[in-house]
């Protein structure tokens, strides 16, 4: 009997630099509020997962300790672990800019850094993760998918052997071997499990890459992808979301926010669908699958195409949702 398609919901859990992303030290980063979001962020996600008995992996950004200390994100990690969800490591080097002990740029990329600097960043991030989670991360993710060969060599050197970083809509790494759309592929002795990326036809006749994300992919689109992937006997799909996907904000400082009804409904429908169709789909997380997945590669499907009607519908829905505060 064919095994169910494994769906891994990955949740990038990080504080916001706000305007400080452009002008560090001129604006204060936003801590807990940018993740909790008045109950419409992390708590909404955890409640949705619990309601439909869905496992997910929360990628925890730890370098924010340089600015906030241990307590804010440490307390968020406790909430996630108490809910019975998996945690892994998210690396955003831009937070290291606040460290007094080093001279780090405000650049958020793990790509383009020399081995020594990157190793320091990754080691510090991993140590903090272990302190908060009482375990070493099995899987690492570079923020915004910004990776290169040195990144993979460095994480191997610090004893992490799996990554889930590549998302080709966000960032295209240098080298054909890193053009990963689905499945699992070895890069420099690291097993990379990319975010699922597909193709849809634009008005110019091209097929741009679209990475599967709750914030930007419509429910109808997600449903089509899941059903098509199942028919194609795709083994697993990794998709991306963030706690802040489920709110709208007037300003970068999160002072005025409201719930994002469209995105909340997308997550609820996804969780409900997986729960109700357990013969064909199963929610997994990295703590469940890492030991198995690291042993073997699986197909990198480069041309998983979605009909243009879904692209058009997605763009209209997202445009209306972004334009109207109470939509």
N, C-alpha and C positions, 0 to 999 in steps of 0.2 A: 504494500500500500504506500502511496506517495505521502511523504512527510508534509505537514503543514508548512506554508510559507512563514518564515520567521520575520517578524516585524519588530525592529528595535527603535523605540522612540528615545532620542537623545536630547537632553535638556541642558543647554549651555547656561550655567548659573554663575553670573558675574555681576559686580557692581558697575555703576556707570560713571565714566569720567565727565559726562555732560559736556559743557563748553570747554572743559579742561582738556579734552581730546585735541583741540586746536591750539589752546593757549594754556599749557601746564603752569600751575602755581598762580594763575590769575583768577581761576574759578575753582571752587571746591567740588570734588567728586561727590556723587550721591551714593550713599551706602545702602542700608537695609531697605529703605523705601523703594529703591529701584528694583528690588527682587520681590518684596512682599506686596507692594502696589495696593495698599488698602484692602488686602484680602483677595484681590483679583489676579494676583500673580502666582507666586509659589503655592499658596494655600489652595487656590483654585485648581492648579495642576495636580497637586497631591490628592485632593478630594476626587477629582475626575478619575485618576488612576485607581484609587481605592474603590470607588463606586463600581467600576467595571472589572476589577481584579486584574489590572494591567501592570506588568513590570516595565520599568524604564531605567535608563542610566543617566544620572545627573553628573555632568562634567563641571567640577568645582574649580573656579579660578582662585588661586591662593596668594598670588603676589600682591594683591590688595592689602595684605598685612603690612606692607611698607608704609601705607598711609593710615589705615584704620586700626591696626593691631589685630590681635587674635579674636576678640569677642564677637564682632558683628557677623562675619562669615562663619565663624565657628559655631555660633548659635543656629544659623541656617542649616549647617550640615547636620546638627543634632535633630532638627525637624525632619530632614530627609531620611536619615537613618531610622528614626523612630517610626516613620511611616513604612519602613521595610523596603525602601528603594535602594538601588545600587548607586555608588559614587565612584567616579574616576576623575582624572586630572585634566584641567583646562589651563593652558599657559598663555598669558597675555603679558609680554615683556614690557609694555608701556608703563605698567604700575611700578616697575623697578626704578623708574625715573625719580621716584620719591625717596629712594634709599639714600641715606647719608654716607654709607660705606663704599659706594661705587659711583662710577660716572657713566650711567646708562642713558641712552637716548629715549625720547618719548615715543619712538617708533614702536608700533604694536606687532611688528612682523618677526617671526622666528626664522624667516628666510633672509639670506644676505648677511648673517652675523658670522663672526669667526668662531671657531670651535671652542676656544677657552671662555669667551664671554657667554656663549650660549650654554655651555656646560654649567657655569656658575648660576645662571638664571634657572635652568632646569633642576639643578640639585636643590636650590633653595625652595623652589616651588614644590618639589617632591617631598622635602622634609616637612614643610608646613602641612601638606596634605596628610602625611602619616600622623602628624600630631593631632590633627582634627578628626581623622577617620579611624585612627588606631590600626591602620593597615597601609601597606605600600600600594600605589596604583598599579593595576594590571594594564591599563590602557591610557594613552595620552592623546590630547587634542591640541593642536596649535590654533589659536584664535584666527578666525576668518580664512582658515585653510592655507595660511602662508607658510609653506614648507619648501625645503630643498634637500639635496643629498646630505649636506652637513647636519641638518636636523635629525635625519634618520641615524646617521653614524653616532651622533651625540646621545640620543636616547638609548641606543644599544649599549653605549659605554657606561651609562648610569644604571643599566639593568632593567630597562623597560623594553619589551619586545613586541608590543602591539600599539598601533596608532589608528585613530579614526579622525583624520584631519582633512583629507582632500575633499573639496566641494567645488567642482569646476565652474559653477556659476560665480562663485565668490573670488576665486583666485586660480590661475592656471600656472602650475609649477613648471619649471624648465625641464625638458626631457620627455621623450615619448613614453618612456616606461612609467611616467607619473600621471599620464592622462587616464585616470581611473574613474569609471562611471558607476560600477556596481561590483559586487562580489568581494573577493579578497585577493591581494597580490603582494608578493614579497618585493620590498625595496630595501636594498642594503641590509639584508638579514632581519628586517622588521616586517611584520605582517600588517599591511595597510588595509583597513576596512573603510572604504570611502562612503561619504554620504551619497545616497542614490541620486544620480543625475540622468536626465532624459532629454529628448529633443522635441521641439515643436516648431512648426513652420511659421515664419514671420511674413509680413506683408511684402518683403523684398524677395521672398522665395528661399531664404536661407533657413538653416536649422540651428538656432542658438542653443546653448546648453542651459538647462534649468534644473537647479538642485531642489530636491523635495523638502519643502519647509511649510510648517503650519501657517506662518505669517504671509506667505505669498502664493501658495498653491491652493486652489479652490477644493472644496470637498468632492465635487463631481470629478475633478481631475484626479484626486487621490484615489477615489473609488475605481476609476477606470484603470489607473496604474496597478492597483492591487489585483484586480481581476485579470488583467492582461499578464502580469507577472506570474500569477498562479497558473494560468494556462501554459505559459512558457516554461514552467517548472523552475523558475528562479528560486534559489535557495533562501536568500535573505535580502531584506531591504532595511537600510538605516536612514532615518529622517531626522530633521533638526527642528527644534523649537527653543524658546527662551521664556522665562516667566513674564518678561515685559511684553511679549507678543499679545498678551491678553488684556492689555489696557491701551487707551489712547492718552496722550499727554499734550497739553497746550504749549509747554516750554521744556527745554532740556533738563531743567532742575526738578521735574516731577512734582511741582507745587500744585498743579491742577491736573487731575487725572480722572478718567471714567473707564468703565469696563469696555472692552472691545468685543461686542456681541458676536460679530462674524467669526473672529478667530476662536472664541470660546466654543461656539457651535461646531467648528471644524474639529477641534480636539474631542469634544463629546461624541460626535458622530463616528470618528475614527475608533475611539475606545469601544463604543457600543458595537460597531461592526465586527471588530476583532473578537469581542466577547461572544457575540451571537453566531459567529461562523467559525467555531473552534475546530471543525473538521478540516478546514482549509487554511486557517491563519492562527498564529500563536504569537503573543507578545513575549519577547525575551529581553535580557539585559546582558551586559558584558561580563558580569561576575558569573552568570550561568554558562556563557558560551566561549569565553576567552580560551580556556584550556583546549577545547575542541577545535575552535577556529584556527588557532595558531599552528595546527598540525598540517593543514592543507589549504591550498588556494582554491578559488572558485571563479566561475566565468565573469570576465569583464565585458559586459554587453555595451558596446560603444554606440549603437544606434537603436535605442529603445525609444520609439517615436509615439507621440501623443497627437491626436487629431487637432487641427487648427481651431475647431470650434471650442475646445476646452481652453486654449490659450486666450481666445477672444473673450470668453465668458469670465475667465480669471481676471483679466485686465479691467473689464468693466466693473466687476464686483469689488476689486481692490480699490479702484479709483473712487467709486461711490463711498466706500467705507472710509477712505482717507479724507474725503471732502466734507463729509457730514458727521459732526460730532456725536449726534444721538442716533445715528443709523444702526 
